[in-house]
C-alpha cells in the first residue's frame, strides 16, 4: 500500500492516477506547464468546464501539493493566480507524454476539429 495525503493506494500507478486522473486535472496541469494563469485565463483555455468543477479541481490539486494559489489583495478587484509547485513541475514529462499521445491518436485514428 502507498499512502499519500491521508489516502491509501494499492499501487504506485493508482496513486499517480489519484492525483492527476479525471477529466480536468491533467488539462489544468497541461495549461500551467509554461506559465502562471489567473482563474479566468484557465476558464478561457477550457471553455467546456463548469466553474464549480474548475474550482473543485483547482482546490484538490492545491491540497495535493501540485499547484499553488497566490492571492493579491492589495487593490480591488481580487486577483488570484495559479502555478505549478516544484513538486507539480515533476509531472511535466508525464503530462507532456499524455498530450503527445493524444496528438498521435488523432493522427492515427481520429480527426482534429478546430472550433472557435
C-alpha positions as CSV (number, residue, x, y, z in Angstrom):
1,X,0.0,0.0,0.0
2,X,1.1,3.5,-0.7
3,X,-0.1,6.4,1.5
4,X,-0.2,10.0,0.3
5,X,-2.0,12.9,1.9
6,X,-4.0,10.7,4.2
7,X,-5.2,8.4,1.4
8,X,-4.1,4.8,0.7
9,X,-3.4,3.5,-2.8
10,X,-2.9,-0.2,-3.8
11,X,-0.1,0.6,-6.2
12,X,2.0,3.5,-7.4
13,X,0.0,3.8,-10.7
14,X,-3.2,4.2,-8.7
15,X,-1.5,6.9,-6.6
16,X,-0.5,8.8,-9.8
17,X,-4.0,8.5,-11.3
18,X,-5.5,9.5,-7.9
19,X,-3.5,12.8,-8.2
20,X,-3.9,13.6,-11.9
21,X,-6.8,11.4,-13.0
22,X,-10.2,12.5,-14.1
23,X,-11.3,14.7,-16.9
24,X,-9.8,18.0,-15.9
25,X,-6.8,17.7,-13.6
26,X,-4.3,16.8,-16.3
27,X,-5.8,19.5,-18.6
28,X,-5.2,22.1,-15.8
29,X,-1.6,20.9,-15.3
30,X,-1.1,21.0,-19.1
31,X,-2.1,24.7,-19.2
32,X,0.1,25.6,-16.2
33,X,3.2,23.9,-17.6
34,X,4.8,27.0,-19.0
35,X,3.1,29.9,-17.2
36,X,1.1,31.2,-14.3
37,X,-2.5,31.8,-15.1
38,X,-5.4,33.6,-13.5
39,X,-8.7,31.8,-12.9
40,X,-10.4,33.4,-15.8
41,X,-7.5,32.6,-18.1
42,X,-7.8,29.0,-17.2
43,X,-11.5,29.1,-17.9
44,X,-10.8,30.5,-21.4
45,X,-8.4,27.6,-22.0
46,X,-11.1,25.1,-21.0
47,X,-14.4,26.6,-22.2
48,X,-16.4,23.4,-21.5
49,X,-15.5,23.1,-17.8
50,X,-18.0,24.4,-15.4
51,X,-17.0,27.0,-12.8
52,X,-17.8,24.6,-10.0
53,X,-15.8,21.8,-11.4
54,X,-12.8,24.0,-12.2
55,X,-12.9,25.4,-8.6
56,X,-13.0,21.9,-7.1
57,X,-10.3,20.6,-9.3
58,X,-8.0,23.5,-8.5
59,X,-8.6,23.1,-4.8
60,X,-7.8,19.4,-5.0
61,X,-4.6,20.0,-7.0
62,X,-3.6,22.6,-4.4
63,X,-4.3,20.2,-1.5
64,X,-2.2,17.5,-3.2
65,X,0.7,20.0,-3.5
66,X,0.8,20.1,-7.3
67,X,-0.3,23.7,-7.8
68,X,-0.1,26.9,-5.7
69,X,-2.6,29.6,-5.4
70,X,-1.5,33.2,-4.9
71,X,-4.0,35.8,-3.9
72,X,-3.3,39.5,-4.4
73,X,-5.4,41.7,-2.1
74,X,-3.5,45.0,-2.4
75,X,-6.2,46.6,-4.5
76,X,-9.6,45.6,-5.8
77,X,-10.6,43.5,-7.7
78,X,-9.2,40.4,-6.0
79,X,-6.6,38.7,-8.2
80,X,-5.8,35.0,-7.9
81,X,-3.1,33.2,-9.9
82,X,-2.3,29.5,-10.2
83,X,1.1,28.0,-11.0
84,X,2.8,24.6,-10.6
85,X,4.7,23.9,-7.4
86,X,8.2,22.4,-7.7
87,X,6.6,19.1,-7.0
88,X,3.9,19.7,-9.6
89,X,6.7,20.5,-12.2
90,X,7.9,16.9,-11.8
91,X,4.7,15.9,-13.6
92,X,5.5,17.9,-16.8
93,X,7.1,14.9,-18.6
94,X,4.1,12.8,-17.7
95,X,1.6,15.4,-18.8
96,X,3.5,16.1,-22.0
97,X,3.6,12.4,-22.8
98,X,-0.2,12.2,-22.4
99,X,-0.6,15.2,-24.7
100,X,1.8,13.8,-27.3
101,X,-0.1,10.5,-27.3
102,X,-3.3,12.4,-27.8
103,X,-1.8,14.0,-30.9
104,X,-0.6,10.6,-32.1
105,X,-4.1,9.1,-31.5
106,X,-5.8,11.9,-33.6
107,X,-3.2,11.4,-36.4
108,X,-3.7,7.6,-36.5
109,X,-7.4,7.2,-35.7
110,X,-9.3,10.4,-35.4
111,X,-9.6,13.9,-36.7
112,X,-8.9,17.3,-35.4
113,X,-11.7,19.8,-35.5
114,X,-10.8,23.4,-34.7
115,X,-13.8,25.1,-33.2
116,X,-13.9,28.8,-32.3
